[in-house]
């Protein structure tokens, strides 16, 4: 089981990351960094507008995040 950390953008998209940074108040917020393996993006209706990006697989296939939509 993997713990996920939340982040919401100014535009309203919500993310869950397996990596985080520690905020001044002691809470943890999701972030993409060199150790990130999993990113879940929620943009709209959680029942149909969710994407899972597995960075580990992208690295094996030598893909960039933008190229995932083309597959």
Buried (B, 14 or more C-beta within 10 A) or exposed (E): EEEBBBBEEEEEEBBBBBBBEEEEEEEBBBBBEEEBBBBBBBBEEEEEEBEEBEBEEBEEEEBEEEEBEEE
